[in-house]
Amino acid sequence: MNKNDKLNLAISKCFGQSHLTEDDINCIKEISALDLILKHGLNENQTRLVYLWCQHECQRKWGQDFQYPYDETKEYCEESPFKQHKHVGFRG
């Protein structure tokens, strides 16, 4: 698959709002908006949609990298202010 085919696939994924791979994101980042308009026949609204979806996918991937696994042995609410009122009926 050559670079032009990969770029066309990435553009079609953006229109379909499906997940992009790292390769797809890099292909879209390398090409300018003018090239998308002139070489691929997109208008300015479609070009903006492609870039916005690429940005969305970058943020999604960035967010997935910072998810921490849940540790069942650690109690996360040790310092909760509602624990002192448990006997009164608050959130208990």
Biotite code that builds the C-alpha atoms (Angstrom):
import biotite.structure as struc

atoms = struc.array([
    struc.Atom([0.000, 0.000, 0.000], chain_id="A", res_id=1, res_name="MET", atom_name="CA", element="C"),
    struc.Atom([1.580, 3.278, -1.034], chain_id="A", res_id=2, res_name="ASN", atom_name="CA", element="C"),
    struc.Atom([1.425, 6.551, 0.848], chain_id="A", res_id=3, res_name="LYS", atom_name="CA", element="C"),
    struc.Atom([-1.430, 7.991, -1.234], chain_id="A", res_id=4, res_name="ASN", atom_name="CA", element="C"),
    struc.Atom([-3.600, 4.933, -0.566], chain_id="A", res_id=5, res_name="ASP", atom_name="CA", element="C"),
    struc.Atom([-2.866, 5.139, 3.171], chain_id="A", res_id=6, res_name="LYS", atom_name="CA", element="C"),
    struc.Atom([-3.862, 8.797, 3.162], chain_id="A", res_id=7, res_name="LEU", atom_name="CA", element="C"),
    struc.Atom([-7.105, 8.069, 1.301], chain_id="A", res_id=8, res_name="ASN", atom_name="CA", element="C"),
    struc.Atom([-7.899, 5.359, 3.835], chain_id="A", res_id=9, res_name="LEU", atom_name="CA", element="C"),
    struc.Atom([-7.199, 7.747, 6.726], chain_id="A", res_id=10, res_name="ALA", atom_name="CA", element="C"),
    struc.Atom([-9.438, 10.418, 5.162], chain_id="A", res_id=11, res_name="ILE", atom_name="CA", element="C"),
    struc.Atom([-12.264, 7.933, 4.707], chain_id="A", res_id=12, res_name="SER", atom_name="CA", element="C"),
    struc.Atom([-11.881, 6.839, 8.349], chain_id="A", res_id=13, res_name="LYS", atom_name="CA", element="C"),
    struc.Atom([-12.238, 10.482, 9.381], chain_id="A", res_id=14, res_name="CYS", atom_name="CA", element="C"),
    struc.Atom([-15.476, 10.839, 7.427], chain_id="A", res_id=15, res_name="PHE", atom_name="CA", element="C"),
    struc.Atom([-16.751, 7.601, 8.946], chain_id="A", res_id=16, res_name="GLY", atom_name="CA", element="C"),
    struc.Atom([-15.567, 8.713, 12.407], chain_id="A", res_id=17, res_name="GLN", atom_name="CA", element="C"),
    struc.Atom([-13.837, 5.434, 13.095], chain_id="A", res_id=18, res_name="SER", atom_name="CA", element="C"),
    struc.Atom([-10.688, 4.954, 15.119], chain_id="A", res_id=19, res_name="HIS", atom_name="CA", element="C"),
    struc.Atom([-7.406, 6.026, 13.527], chain_id="A", res_id=20, res_name="LEU", atom_name="CA", element="C"),
    struc.Atom([-4.131, 4.181, 13.909], chain_id="A", res_id=21, res_name="THR", atom_name="CA", element="C"),
    struc.Atom([-0.822, 5.908, 14.591], chain_id="A", res_id=22, res_name="GLU", atom_name="CA", element="C"),
    struc.Atom([0.023, 5.534, 10.889], chain_id="A", res_id=23, res_name="ASP", atom_name="CA", element="C"),
    struc.Atom([-3.210, 7.246, 9.885], chain_id="A", res_id=24, res_name="ASP", atom_name="CA", element="C"),
    struc.Atom([-2.615, 10.111, 12.285], chain_id="A", res_id=25, res_name="ILE", atom_name="CA", element="C"),
    struc.Atom([0.929, 10.622, 11.046], chain_id="A", res_id=26, res_name="ASN", atom_name="CA", element="C"),
    struc.Atom([-0.219, 10.621, 7.408], chain_id="A", res_id=27, res_name="CYS", atom_name="CA", element="C"),
    struc.Atom([-2.792, 13.322, 8.122], chain_id="A", res_id=28, res_name="ILE", atom_name="CA", element="C"),
    struc.Atom([-0.330, 15.386, 10.158], chain_id="A", res_id=29, res_name="LYS", atom_name="CA", element="C"),
    struc.Atom([2.206, 15.380, 7.318], chain_id="A", res_id=30, res_name="GLU", atom_name="CA", element="C"),
    struc.Atom([-0.121, 16.776, 4.655], chain_id="A", res_id=31, res_name="ILE", atom_name="CA", element="C"),
    struc.Atom([-1.210, 20.407, 4.517], chain_id="A", res_id=32, res_name="SER", atom_name="CA", element="C"),
    struc.Atom([-4.768, 21.657, 4.148], chain_id="A", res_id=33, res_name="ALA", atom_name="CA", element="C"),
    struc.Atom([-3.945, 23.045, 0.714], chain_id="A", res_id=34, res_name="LEU", atom_name="CA", element="C"),
    struc.Atom([-2.800, 19.616, -0.469], chain_id="A", res_id=35, res_name="ASP", atom_name="CA", element="C"),
    struc.Atom([-6.026, 18.060, 0.816], chain_id="A", res_id=36, res_name="LEU", atom_name="CA", element="C"),
    struc.Atom([-7.980, 20.622, -1.185], chain_id="A", res_id=37, res_name="ILE", atom_name="CA", element="C"),
    struc.Atom([-5.940, 20.512, -4.387], chain_id="A", res_id=38, res_name="LEU", atom_name="CA", element="C"),
    struc.Atom([-4.790, 16.886, -4.611], chain_id="A", res_id=39, res_name="LYS", atom_name="CA", element="C"),
    struc.Atom([-7.671, 15.072, -2.944], chain_id="A", res_id=40, res_name="HIS", atom_name="CA", element="C"),
    struc.Atom([-10.594, 17.242, -3.983], chain_id="A", res_id=41, res_name="GLY", atom_name="CA", element="C"),
    struc.Atom([-11.871, 18.160, -0.535], chain_id="A", res_id=42, res_name="LEU", atom_name="CA", element="C"),
    struc.Atom([-13.448, 21.501, 0.249], chain_id="A", res_id=43, res_name="ASN", atom_name="CA", element="C"),
    struc.Atom([-12.488, 23.607, 3.278], chain_id="A", res_id=44, res_name="GLU", atom_name="CA", element="C"),
    struc.Atom([-15.276, 22.201, 5.452], chain_id="A", res_id=45, res_name="ASN", atom_name="CA", element="C"),
    struc.Atom([-14.256, 18.621, 4.703], chain_id="A", res_id=46, res_name="GLN", atom_name="CA", element="C"),
    struc.Atom([-10.606, 19.480, 5.359], chain_id="A", res_id=47, res_name="THR", atom_name="CA", element="C"),
    struc.Atom([-11.544, 20.970, 8.706], chain_id="A", res_id=48, res_name="ARG", atom_name="CA", element="C"),
    struc.Atom([-13.554, 17.855, 9.541], chain_id="A", res_id=49, res_name="LEU", atom_name="CA", element="C"),
    struc.Atom([-10.525, 15.654, 8.762], chain_id="A", res_id=50, res_name="VAL", atom_name="CA", element="C"),
    struc.Atom([-8.240, 17.739, 10.979], chain_id="A", res_id=51, res_name="TYR", atom_name="CA", element="C"),
    struc.Atom([-10.767, 17.913, 13.806], chain_id="A", res_id=52, res_name="LEU", atom_name="CA", element="C"),
    struc.Atom([-11.268, 14.148, 13.758], chain_id="A", res_id=53, res_name="TRP", atom_name="CA", element="C"),
    struc.Atom([-7.498, 13.650, 13.750], chain_id="A", res_id=54, res_name="CYS", atom_name="CA", element="C"),
    struc.Atom([-7.260, 15.962, 16.770], chain_id="A", res_id=55, res_name="GLN", atom_name="CA", element="C"),
    struc.Atom([-10.058, 14.028, 18.476], chain_id="A", res_id=56, res_name="HIS", atom_name="CA", element="C"),
    struc.Atom([-8.239, 10.746, 17.936], chain_id="A", res_id=57, res_name="GLU", atom_name="CA", element="C"),
    struc.Atom([-4.942, 12.199, 19.217], chain_id="A", res_id=58, res_name="CYS", atom_name="CA", element="C"),
    struc.Atom([-6.701, 13.318, 22.388], chain_id="A", res_id=59, res_name="GLN", atom_name="CA", element="C"),
    struc.Atom([-8.392, 9.937, 22.752], chain_id="A", res_id=60, res_name="ARG", atom_name="CA", element="C"),
    struc.Atom([-5.084, 8.109, 22.429], chain_id="A", res_id=61, res_name="LYS", atom_name="CA", element="C"),
    struc.Atom([-3.439, 10.535, 24.842], chain_id="A", res_id=62, res_name="TRP", atom_name="CA", element="C"),
    struc.Atom([-6.228, 9.952, 27.340], chain_id="A", res_id=63, res_name="GLY", atom_name="CA", element="C"),
    struc.Atom([-5.909, 6.185, 27.077], chain_id="A", res_id=64, res_name="GLN", atom_name="CA", element="C"),
    struc.Atom([-2.210, 6.382, 27.922], chain_id="A", res_id=65, res_name="ASP", atom_name="CA", element="C"),
    struc.Atom([-2.965, 7.998, 31.272], chain_id="A", res_id=66, res_name="PHE", atom_name="CA", element="C"),
    struc.Atom([-5.530, 5.546, 32.568], chain_id="A", res_id=67, res_name="GLN", atom_name="CA", element="C"),
    struc.Atom([-4.293, 3.770, 35.647], chain_id="A", res_id=68, res_name="TYR", atom_name="CA", element="C"),
    struc.Atom([-5.322, 0.210, 36.404], chain_id="A", res_id=69, res_name="PRO", atom_name="CA", element="C"),
    struc.Atom([-7.732, -0.178, 39.312], chain_id="A", res_id=70, res_name="TYR", atom_name="CA", element="C"),
    struc.Atom([-6.067, -1.530, 42.405], chain_id="A", res_id=71, res_name="ASP", atom_name="CA", element="C"),
    struc.Atom([-8.630, -3.430, 44.474], chain_id="A", res_id=72, res_name="GLU", atom_name="CA", element="C"),
    struc.Atom([-6.377, -3.690, 47.519], chain_id="A", res_id=73, res_name="THR", atom_name="CA", element="C"),
    struc.Atom([-6.149, 0.084, 47.962], chain_id="A", res_id=74, res_name="LYS", atom_name="CA", element="C"),
    struc.Atom([-9.096, 2.003, 49.323], chain_id="A", res_id=75, res_name="GLU", atom_name="CA", element="C"),
    struc.Atom([-9.326, 5.241, 47.364], chain_id="A", res_id=76, res_name="TYR", atom_name="CA", element="C"),
    struc.Atom([-11.708, 7.050, 49.741], chain_id="A", res_id=77, res_name="CYS", atom_name="CA", element="C"),
    struc.Atom([-9.680, 6.890, 52.957], chain_id="A", res_id=78, res_name="GLU", atom_name="CA", element="C"),
    struc.Atom([-9.834, 10.662, 53.423], chain_id="A", res_id=79, res_name="GLU", atom_name="CA", element="C"),
    struc.Atom([-13.512, 11.042, 52.530], chain_id="A", res_id=80, res_name="SER", atom_name="CA", element="C"),
    struc.Atom([-15.341, 13.685, 54.596], chain_id="A", res_id=81, res_name="PRO", atom_name="CA", element="C"),
    struc.Atom([-18.514, 11.572, 54.397], chain_id="A", res_id=82, res_name="PHE", atom_name="CA", element="C"),
    struc.Atom([-16.997, 8.748, 56.458], chain_id="A", res_id=83, res_name="LYS", atom_name="CA", element="C"),
    struc.Atom([-17.313, 10.745, 59.677], chain_id="A", res_id=84, res_name="GLN", atom_name="CA", element="C"),
    struc.Atom([-21.068, 11.130, 59.085], chain_id="A", res_id=85, res_name="HIS", atom_name="CA", element="C"),
    struc.Atom([-21.747, 7.518, 58.183], chain_id="A", res_id=86, res_name="LYS", atom_name="CA", element="C"),
    struc.Atom([-23.609, 6.829, 61.427], chain_id="A", res_id=87, res_name="HIS", atom_name="CA", element="C"),
    struc.Atom([-25.948, 9.780, 60.850], chain_id="A", res_id=88, res_name="VAL", atom_name="CA", element="C"),
    struc.Atom([-27.036, 8.461, 57.469], chain_id="A", res_id=89, res_name="GLY", atom_name="CA", element="C"),
    struc.Atom([-25.086, 10.559, 55.006], chain_id="A", res_id=90, res_name="PHE", atom_name="CA", element="C"),
    struc.Atom([-24.064, 8.437, 52.006], chain_id="A", res_id=91, res_name="ARG", atom_name="CA", element="C"),
    struc.Atom([-24.033, 5.350, 54.014], chain_id="A", res_id=92, res_name="GLY", atom_name="CA", element="C"),
])
